[in-house]
Amino acid sequence: MKKAAFIYDPQLSTHVLRDDHVMRPSRLQYTFELLDSYGAFDGKAPSLLLSPRKATEEEVLTFHTREYLEAVKLFSRGEHGPYDPLQFNFSQYGDNPVYPGMYEAALLSTGASLVAAELVLNKEVPVAFNISGGLHHAMPGHASGFCIFNDPVIAINYLLKHVSRVAYVDIDCHHGDGVQAAFYNTDRVLTISLHESGRWLFPGTGDVTEIGQGRGLGYSVNVPLAPYTTDEMYLWAFREVVLPLLHAYRPDVLVTQLGVDTHFNDPITHLALTSQGFTACVEEFRNLVVPWLALGGGGYDMSAVARCWTLAYGVMAGLELPEPVSASYRERYGITHLRESEKPPVEPEMHTLARRFAEESVREVKRLVFPVHRLT
Ligand SMILES: [Zn+2]
């Protein structure tokens, strides 16, 4: 059996949201080509490469409203019908522009997550990675944060038809608000999001006091962090919160959203992780040895995205990824190394503030949520 599957097709990366939009699907192509330059898909590596399929309307409707789906379909082909894009949070110059073909693009990235979920559920591979997924902000009736359809929710809804418990861990720099909202009232999905605090960053939610309600009380977990949080304190918080909760919850399937906008070079966020810190989290997920659906997410520095997701897939598939990158890749994209050799510069004062913030968040999670899981 192959160790890992990667879901990709160039169709996932050819659309353009808007010429000046920070979300550039071509980052997926950068990643695929970097992995390809290491021989990840040459048939000899312990890795499968699969094409996505479009999600069906029925699958999309497990989370989204019919009205929203119909509106996206119309906008995508340049029509409006009875709808105003603004009522679904689309606007020409905002986060969520209407662009030609967006319905098909959203169906394909959602279907890619479903292909990955099917592979993992059927135990064809221990882990499947859809770098085009992880669009965690989309809400039932509107677009949000560059996300049209919420593929993590749709994939989890599919998994829940076959298994009892799913854990969703979101290490994107932004709070995984759409996924949290979908499962806020249930204990069948444990959602854990580590993110830059909503005090400083979109979407503004994800406070440590958001812990779920009703049967879901204690099954939504948030670890807000301060700007300039580095690898060391991020990993500390991850190990203090994520690992004990996953061990206690014992999910049938682990779903991870692996956004890389926590990287210190990311242009729209303020955490200070390196590719090594990000990769260490991915190694922790692998070490859990739970059927694992891995999704992409945010990440707006093209080099950081390509390098971090290449390293992540290297962990999943057990690939050797020596430095430096191949000459041909270097010439095409100007990237020389996968891993940074230097740490980001963080003022000692900011370092102290960020550490205190992380300690406070971890303390509050332990106080509010750990007793529900019989953890101390
Ligand atoms: Zn993000």
Residues whose N, C-alpha, C, O or C-beta is under 5 A from the ligand:
A	BS01	ZN	D172 C173 H174 G259 D261 G298
